[in-house]
C-alpha cells in the first residue's frame, strides 16, 4: 500500500513539473509572438498612416522598454511633432522619453528639446531633472548641471548614483571644496570609481590639502585611464614644494602612458623640462622643449625658453649668475667687481645680501685718488623699472659713495635709463654683463 502511494505521488509530481515547463515554454513563445505581432500590426498601420498614434505609442513602449534607444528615438521624435493633433499622445511622456533616448545616444543638442518641454510640464519630476543634469554635464555646462542634480537629491533622497555626477559637476565647475563631500560619498558607494577618486584628489589639492592629495595621486600613477593626469598633478605638486627629483620621476612615468591625451602629454613634457632646469640639467630640459617644439612650435613660452637656456648652456658664468645657489652667486659677483676695473685696485669692504639683490661696497684706488663705489646685482631677466634705479641712487647718496654700478641679467626701462643720465650711476644690462662674464674666464 505504501509503495503504491509513493508511486502515485512521484507520478503526480512529474506531471506538475512537465505542466509547469510546458506553460513556461508556451508563455515565452507567447511573449515573443506578442512582440512580433506588435511590430507587425504597428508596421501595417504606419504603412497606411505614418502618423498613426496607436501604432507609434505601441512601438515606442516596446523599443523603450527594450532599451533600444536607436529605434525608440525617432518614434518619440514623431510623437512630439504630432502630439498637438493627437490628444491620445501624452506630451510629457513623449518629450521625456525623446530626451532620455537622445542622451543615451549622445545627441545632446536634440536632448534639450524634449527635456526642456518635459521640464515645463513637470519641473519636479525625478527623471526630468536627472537627465537634464546629465545633458548639461555631457555638454560641458557644469554650472547648469549642478542645480539639476541637487534637485534630484531633494526629490528622491534615497536614490543612489547621484553623488558622483553632482560631485564631478561641482569639481569641473571649479567649486573644488564644495565637491569633496559628494565625491567622498560617491566613493563610499563605489570604491572603484577612479574618476571620482582623481577628482577628489585634485579638489583636495586645489583646496589646500596637498599632502592628502599627493597620496592619492601616487596611488593612481599606474592607472591606465587616470595615471597620466595623476602623474602630471603629482609632479606639479613636487615641483611646487621644491622636490624636483621626485617631480622628474612623476613626469617620466606619466610620459610612459601611451593612452594619455595629447594635451596632458605635451604639458607633462613641458613640466619635465622645467623640472630639469630646476635641477640645472639644462641639456635634458632643452631636449624636451625641442620635442615639444616639433609637435607645437608655439606652445606656451617654449621658443623663449629654448633661446634662454641654450644661451645659458653655452655660458657657464651666466648660468651661475641666474641659477646657482646664493653662495655661488655671491662668489661670482665678487669676481665681477674685481674684473670691472682695469686700471685701478679694488678692495671689497662689505657685502649685503637681500631677497632681490646683492650689494657690494668697494674701495677703489686709482692712480691719483681713492673712491667708494657701490655695486648692486639683480638676477632678474626682466626689466628693472625706474623706481629701483631711483632707490639705488638714493642708496648711493645716503652712503656718500662716489659712484653706483647697477647690474642686471635683464634690461633697464627707458625711464630708468633717462633718470640715470647725468647722475653718478652706471647701468649694466645683460649685454654688458655677458661681456664682463666672458673676461672672467679669459
C-alpha positions as CSV (number, residue, x, y, z in Angstrom):
1,X,0.0,0.0,0.0
2,X,2.8,2.4,1.0
3,X,4.6,1.6,-2.2
4,X,1.5,2.4,-4.3
5,X,1.1,5.7,-2.6
6,X,4.7,6.6,-3.2
7,X,4.4,5.8,-6.9
8,X,1.2,7.9,-7.2
9,X,3.0,10.9,-5.6
10,X,6.0,10.6,-7.9
11,X,3.8,10.4,-11.0
12,X,1.8,13.4,-9.8
13,X,4.9,15.5,-9.1
14,X,6.3,14.6,-12.5
15,X,3.1,15.7,-14.2
16,X,3.2,19.0,-12.3
17,X,6.8,19.6,-13.4
18,X,6.1,18.8,-17.0
19,X,3.0,21.0,-16.9
20,X,5.0,24.0,-15.5
21,X,7.8,23.6,-18.0
22,X,5.3,23.4,-20.9
23,X,3.5,26.5,-19.6
24,X,6.8,28.4,-19.2
25,X,7.9,27.5,-22.7
26,X,4.4,28.4,-24.0
27,X,4.5,31.7,-22.2
28,X,7.9,32.6,-23.5
29,X,6.8,31.8,-27.0
30,X,3.6,33.8,-26.4
31,X,5.6,36.9,-25.4
32,X,7.8,36.5,-28.5
33,X,4.8,36.1,-30.6
34,X,3.2,39.1,-28.9
35,X,6.3,41.3,-29.6
36,X,6.4,40.2,-33.2
37,X,2.7,40.8,-33.5
38,X,3.0,44.3,-32.1
39,X,5.7,45.2,-34.6
40,X,3.7,43.6,-37.4
41,X,0.5,45.4,-36.5
42,X,2.2,48.7,-36.0
43,X,4.1,48.4,-39.3
44,X,0.8,47.7,-41.1
45,X,-0.9,50.7,-39.6
46,X,2.1,53.0,-40.2
47,X,2.3,51.9,-43.8
48,X,-1.2,53.3,-44.3
49,X,-0.7,56.3,-41.9
50,X,2.8,57.3,-40.8
51,X,1.2,59.3,-38.0
52,X,-1.0,56.6,-36.6
53,X,-0.8,57.5,-32.9
54,X,-1.8,54.0,-31.6
55,X,1.0,52.3,-33.6
56,X,3.6,54.9,-32.6
57,X,2.7,54.5,-28.9
58,X,2.8,50.7,-29.0
59,X,6.2,50.7,-30.9
60,X,7.6,53.4,-28.6
61,X,6.7,51.5,-25.5
62,X,8.2,48.3,-27.0
63,X,11.5,49.7,-28.0
64,X,11.9,52.0,-25.0
65,X,11.3,49.1,-22.6
66,X,13.8,47.0,-24.6
67,X,16.3,50.0,-24.2
68,X,16.6,50.0,-27.9
69,X,17.4,53.7,-28.0
70,X,18.2,53.9,-31.7
71,X,14.7,52.7,-32.7
72,X,12.8,54.4,-29.9
73,X,14.3,57.8,-30.5
74,X,12.8,58.6,-33.9
75,X,9.4,57.3,-32.7
76,X,9.3,59.7,-29.8
77,X,10.5,62.5,-32.1
78,X,7.5,61.8,-34.3
79,X,5.2,61.6,-31.3
80,X,6.4,65.1,-30.2
81,X,5.8,66.6,-33.6
82,X,2.2,65.2,-34.0
83,X,1.1,65.5,-30.3
84,X,-0.9,68.7,-30.8
85,X,-3.1,67.0,-33.3
86,X,-3.4,63.7,-31.4
87,X,-4.8,64.0,-27.9
88,X,-4.1,60.3,-27.2
89,X,-0.3,61.1,-27.1
90,X,1.0,62.0,-23.6
91,X,3.1,65.1,-24.4
92,X,5.1,64.9,-21.2
93,X,5.9,61.2,-21.6
94,X,6.8,61.6,-25.3
95,X,9.0,64.6,-24.6
96,X,10.8,63.0,-21.6
97,X,11.5,59.7,-23.5
98,X,12.7,61.6,-26.6
99,X,15.1,63.5,-24.3
100,X,16.3,60.3,-22.5
101,X,16.8,58.4,-25.8
102,X,18.8,61.4,-27.1
103,X,21.0,61.5,-24.0
104,X,21.6,57.7,-24.3
105,X,22.7,58.3,-27.9
106,X,24.8,61.3,-27.1
107,X,22.5,63.6,-29.2
108,X,22.8,66.3,-26.6
109,X,21.5,69.2,-28.6
110,X,18.4,67.2,-29.5
111,X,18.0,66.0,-25.9
112,X,17.4,69.6,-24.7
113,X,14.4,69.9,-26.9
114,X,12.4,67.1,-25.3
115,X,13.7,67.5,-21.8
116,X,13.0,71.3,-21.7
117,X,9.4,70.6,-22.8
118,X,9.1,67.9,-20.2
119,X,10.5,70.3,-17.5
120,X,7.9,73.0,-18.4
121,X,5.2,70.5,-17.8
122,X,6.6,68.9,-14.6
123,X,9.6,70.7,-13.3
124,X,9.8,68.5,-10.2
125,X,10.0,65.1,-11.9
126,X,13.0,63.0,-10.9
127,X,13.9,61.7,-14.4
128,X,13.5,65.2,-16.0
129,X,16.0,66.7,-13.6
130,X,18.4,63.8,-13.7
131,X,18.6,63.6,-17.5
132,X,18.7,67.4,-17.8
133,X,21.6,67.4,-15.4
134,X,23.3,64.6,-17.4
135,X,22.7,66.5,-20.7
136,X,24.3,69.7,-19.3
137,X,27.2,67.6,-17.9
138,X,27.8,66.0,-21.3
139,X,27.6,69.4,-22.9
140,X,30.3,70.7,-20.5
141,X,27.8,73.1,-18.9
142,X,28.7,72.1,-15.4
143,X,27.3,75.2,-13.7
144,X,23.8,74.3,-15.1
145,X,24.2,70.6,-14.3
146,X,24.8,71.3,-10.6
147,X,21.3,72.7,-9.6
148,X,19.6,69.8,-11.6
149,X,21.5,67.1,-9.7
150,X,20.9,68.9,-6.4
151,X,17.2,69.0,-7.1
152,X,17.3,65.2,-7.9
153,X,18.6,64.6,-4.4
154,X,15.8,66.7,-2.9
155,X,13.1,64.9,-4.9
156,X,14.4,61.4,-4.1
157,X,16.9,61.5,-1.2
158,X,17.1,57.7,-1.2
159,X,18.1,57.5,-4.9
160,X,21.6,56.1,-5.5
161,X,24.1,57.1,-8.1
162,X,23.6,60.9,-7.8
163,X,26.6,61.8,-5.7
164,X,29.1,61.0,-8.5
165,X,27.7,63.2,-11.2
166,X,26.9,66.0,-8.7
167,X,30.4,65.9,-7.3
168,X,32.1,65.8,-10.7
169,X,29.9,68.7,-11.9
170,X,31.0,70.8,-8.9
171,X,34.6,69.8,-9.4
172,X,34.6,70.6,-13.2
173,X,32.8,73.9,-12.4
174,X,35.8,74.6,-10.1
175,X,33.8,74.5,-6.9
176,X,36.5,72.3,-5.5
177,X,35.8,72.5,-1.8
178,X,32.0,72.0,-2.3
179,X,32.6,68.9,-4.5
180,X,34.6,67.0,-1.8
181,X,31.7,65.6,0.3
182,X,29.8,64.4,-2.7
183,X,32.8,62.8,-4.2
184,X,33.6,61.1,-0.9
185,X,30.0,59.7,-0.8
186,X,30.4,58.5,-4.4
187,X,33.5,56.6,-3.4
188,X,31.7,55.1,-0.4
189,X,29.0,53.9,-2.9
190,X,31.6,52.6,-5.4
191,X,35.3,52.5,-4.3
192,X,36.3,51.6,-7.9
193,X,35.1,54.9,-9.3
194,X,38.6,56.1,-10.4
195,X,37.2,59.3,-12.0
196,X,35.7,60.4,-8.6
197,X,38.9,59.4,-6.9
198,X,41.1,61.6,-9.2
199,X,38.6,64.5,-8.9
200,X,38.6,64.3,-5.1
201,X,42.4,64.3,-5.0
202,X,42.6,67.2,-7.4
203,X,39.9,69.0,-5.5
204,X,41.8,68.5,-2.2
205,X,44.9,69.8,-3.8
206,X,43.1,72.9,-5.1
207,X,41.5,73.4,-1.7
208,X,44.9,73.4,0.2
209,X,45.0,69.8,1.2
210,X,48.0,68.9,-0.9
211,X,49.6,66.5,1.5
212,X,46.5,64.3,1.4
213,X,46.0,64.7,-2.3
214,X,49.6,63.6,-3.2
215,X,48.9,60.2,-1.6
216,X,46.0,59.6,-3.9
217,X,47.9,60.9,-7.0
218,X,50.8,58.5,-6.2
219,X,48.2,55.6,-5.8
220,X,46.7,56.5,-9.2
221,X,50.0,56.8,-11.2
222,X,49.9,53.3,-12.6
223,X,46.2,53.6,-13.6
224,X,45.7,53.2,-17.4
225,X,42.9,55.8,-17.6
226,X,43.8,58.4,-15.0
227,X,47.5,57.6,-14.4
228,X,48.9,60.2,-16.9
229,X,46.8,63.0,-15.3
230,X,47.8,61.8,-11.8
231,X,51.5,61.8,-12.7
232,X,51.2,65.4,-14.0
233,X,49.4,66.5,-10.8
234,X,51.9,64.7,-8.6
235,X,54.8,66.2,-10.5
236,X,53.5,69.7,-10.3
237,X,53.0,69.3,-6.5
238,X,56.5,68.1,-6.1
239,X,57.9,70.8,-8.3
240,X,56.0,73.4,-6.2
241,X,57.4,72.0,-3.0
242,X,61.0,72.1,-4.4
243,X,61.3,68.4,-4.8
244,X,62.4,68.5,-8.5
245,X,63.9,65.0,-8.3
246,X,60.5,63.5,-7.4
247,X,58.8,65.7,-10.0
248,X,61.1,64.3,-12.7
249,X,60.2,60.8,-11.7
250,X,56.4,61.6,-11.8
251,X,56.6,63.2,-15.2
252,X,58.7,60.4,-16.7
253,X,56.2,57.8,-15.5
254,X,53.4,60.0,-16.9
255,X,55.1,60.1,-20.4
256,X,55.1,56.3,-20.4
257,X,51.3,56.2,-20.5
258,X,50.5,55.5,-24.2
259,X,46.9,56.4,-23.9
260,X,47.4,59.9,-22.4
261,X,45.6,62.7,-24.2
262,X,47.8,64.9,-26.4
263,X,47.1,67.9,-24.1
264,X,48.2,66.0,-21.0
265,X,51.3,64.5,-22.7
266,X,52.6,67.9,-24.0
267,X,52.0,69.6,-20.7
268,X,53.8,66.8,-18.9
269,X,56.8,67.1,-21.1
270,X,56.8,70.9,-20.6
271,X,56.8,70.5,-16.8
272,X,59.5,67.8,-17.1
273,X,61.7,70.4,-18.9
274,X,61.1,72.9,-16.1
275,X,62.0,70.2,-13.5
276,X,65.3,69.5,-15.3
277,X,66.1,73.2,-15.4
278,X,65.4,73.4,-11.6
279,X,67.9,70.5,-11.3
280,X,70.3,72.5,-13.5
281,X,70.2,69.7,-16.1
282,X,69.9,72.3,-18.8
283,X,70.7,69.9,-21.7
284,X,67.9,67.5,-20.8
285,X,65.5,70.4,-20.4
286,X,66.3,71.8,-23.8
287,X,65.9,68.3,-25.4
288,X,62.3,68.1,-24.0
289,X,61.5,71.6,-25.1
290,X,62.7,70.8,-28.6
291,X,60.4,67.7,-28.7
292,X,57.5,69.9,-27.8
293,X,58.5,72.4,-30.5
294,X,58.4,69.7,-33.1
295,X,54.8,69.0,-32.2
296,X,53.6,72.5,-31.4
297,X,56.2,75.3,-32.3
298,X,54.3,78.0,-30.3
299,X,53.4,76.0,-27.2
300,X,53.4,78.5,-24.3
301,X,56.8,80.1,-23.9
302,X,58.8,77.2,-25.4
303,X,60.6,79.3,-28.1
304,X,61.8,81.9,-25.5
305,X,62.8,79.1,-23.0
306,X,64.9,77.3,-25.7
307,X,66.6,80.6,-26.6
308,X,67.3,81.5,-23.0
309,X,68.5,78.1,-21.8
310,X,70.6,77.5,-24.9
311,X,72.5,80.6,-24.1
312,X,72.9,79.5,-20.5
313,X,74.0,76.1,-21.7
314,X,76.9,77.8,-23.6
315,X,77.8,80.3,-20.9
316,X,78.5,78.7,-17.5
317,X,79.1,82.0,-15.8
318,X,75.7,83.3,-16.9
319,X,74.2,80.0,-15.7
320,X,75.8,80.6,-12.3
321,X,74.5,84.2,-12.3
322,X,70.9,83.1,-12.9
323,X,70.6,79.7,-11.4
324,X,73.4,78.9,-8.8
325,X,73.0,78.9,-5.1
326,X,73.2,82.2,-3.1
327,X,76.8,81.5,-2.1
328,X,78.0,80.7,-5.6
329,X,76.2,83.8,-6.9
330,X,77.9,86.0,-4.3
331,X,81.3,84.5,-5.2
332,X,80.6,85.3,-8.9
333,X,79.6,88.9,-8.0
334,X,82.9,89.3,-6.2
335,X,84.8,88.2,-9.3
336,X,82.7,90.6,-11.5
337,X,83.6,93.5,-9.2
338,X,87.3,92.7,-9.3
339,X,87.1,92.4,-13.1
340,X,85.2,95.6,-13.6
341,X,88.3,97.8,-13.0
342,X,91.1,97.6,-15.5
343,X,93.3,100.5,-14.3
344,X,92.5,100.5,-10.6
345,X,92.8,98.4,-7.4
346,X,89.5,97.3,-5.9
347,X,89.1,96.2,-2.4
348,X,85.7,94.7,-1.2
349,X,84.7,96.4,2.1
350,X,81.2,94.9,2.7
351,X,78.6,92.6,1.1
352,X,74.9,92.8,1.8
353,X,72.5,90.0,0.6
354,X,68.8,90.7,0.4
355,X,66.0,88.6,-1.2
356,X,66.0,90.5,-4.5
357,X,69.6,91.7,-4.9
358,X,73.2,91.7,-3.6
359,X,75.1,94.9,-2.7
360,X,78.9,95.1,-2.6
361,X,80.6,98.1,-1.1
362,X,84.0,98.6,-2.7
363,X,87.0,100.8,-2.0
364,X,88.7,101.7,-5.4
365,X,92.3,103.1,-5.6
366,X,93.1,105.0,-8.7
367,X,96.5,106.5,-9.6
368,X,95.7,109.9,-8.1
369,X,92.6,109.2,-5.9
370,X,90.6,106.8,-3.9
371,X,86.8,106.4,-4.2
372,X,83.9,104.4,-2.6
373,X,81.7,102.6,-5.1
374,X,78.5,100.5,-4.5
375,X,77.6,97.6,-6.8
376,X,74.1,96.2,-6.9
377,X,73.3,92.9,-8.7
378,X,69.9,91.8,-9.9
379,X,69.3,88.3,-11.1
380,X,66.1,89.1,-12.9
381,X,65.9,88.6,-16.7
382,X,63.0,91.1,-16.9
383,X,63.1,94.9,-16.9
384,X,64.4,96.9,-13.9
385,X,61.9,99.8,-13.5
386,X,62.9,103.4,-12.9
387,X,61.6,103.0,-9.3
388,X,64.6,100.7,-8.5
389,X,67.0,103.0,-10.2
390,X,65.8,105.9,-8.2
391,X,66.0,103.9,-5.0
392,X,69.6,102.8,-5.8
393,X,70.6,106.4,-6.4
394,X,69.2,107.3,-3.0
395,X,71.2,104.5,-1.5
396,X,74.4,105.7,-3.2
397,X,73.8,109.3,-1.9
398,X,73.0,108.0,1.6
399,X,76.2,106.1,1.8
400,X,78.1,109.1,0.4
401,X,79.6,106.9,-2.2
402,X,81.2,108.4,-5.3
403,X,79.6,106.1,-7.7
404,X,77.0,103.3,-8.1
405,X,77.0,100.4,-10.5
406,X,73.7,98.5,-11.1
407,X,74.0,95.2,-13.0
408,X,71.1,93.0,-14.2
409,X,70.7,89.9,-16.3
410,X,67.8,91.6,-18.0
411,X,67.4,95.2,-19.1
412,X,66.5,98.6,-17.7
413,X,63.4,100.5,-18.5
414,X,63.6,103.6,-20.7
415,X,62.6,105.8,-17.8
416,X,65.3,104.2,-15.6
417,X,68.0,105.0,-18.2
418,X,66.8,108.6,-18.6
419,X,66.9,109.0,-14.8
420,X,70.5,107.7,-14.6
421,X,71.7,110.2,-17.2
422,X,73.9,112.9,-15.5
423,X,73.9,111.0,-12.2
424,X,76.8,109.0,-10.7
425,X,75.3,105.7,-11.7
426,X,76.4,103.1,-14.3
427,X,73.6,100.8,-15.6
428,X,74.9,97.5,-16.9
429,X,72.3,95.3,-18.7
430,X,72.5,91.7,-19.9
431,X,74.7,92.5,-22.9
432,X,77.2,94.4,-20.7
433,X,77.1,91.6,-18.1
434,X,77.9,89.0,-20.7
435,X,80.9,91.0,-21.8
436,X,82.2,91.1,-18.2
437,X,81.5,87.4,-17.7
438,X,83.5,86.5,-20.8
439,X,86.5,88.4,-19.4
440,X,86.4,86.4,-16.2
441,X,87.4,83.2,-17.9
442,X,89.9,84.9,-20.2
